[in-house]
Amino acid sequence: MVLDGELRPLVSVPLVLEYEAVLTRSEHFGAWVNEQANIDIVKAFCRMGEPVHISYSLRPQLVDPDDEFVLETAYHGRADVIVTLNTRDFLIAARRFGIAVRRPGEALERMRSH
């Protein structure tokens, strides 16, 4: 959906740096995915995404401090929803800022039905 222009993810410097750090860990490599492939994914994410400037911090809001930049990017980018497998950690704080939280399958289903 991102590559087809149907969905535009929000990107911020902290979010991109975290994606790059996580995706270049060796445990994320496999038969069809290597470090360069994952770097290419991050680059595509940057090209297709809408840049978000984080003008001030909302911290602390979440149990895991490493997730704070996700909430801040969503808030400052005026996101409707945070899509994550980690819904439990985001639900309360995201609701506080009027942002829905959905698992990827649920978010995809809702997008397709609208």
SULHU-V152485 format. One line per field, one symbol per residue. phi: phi as a letter, one per 20 degrees, with the letter a starting at -180 (. if undefined). A space follows every 10 residues. Layout:
phi: ???
This chain:
phi: .ffemebcfe ccgfffffgf fffefffeeb fdccgfffff ffffgffeee fceeebedfe cdfegfegff ffffffelfe bddbfefgfd gfffggdmdf ccfgffffff ffed
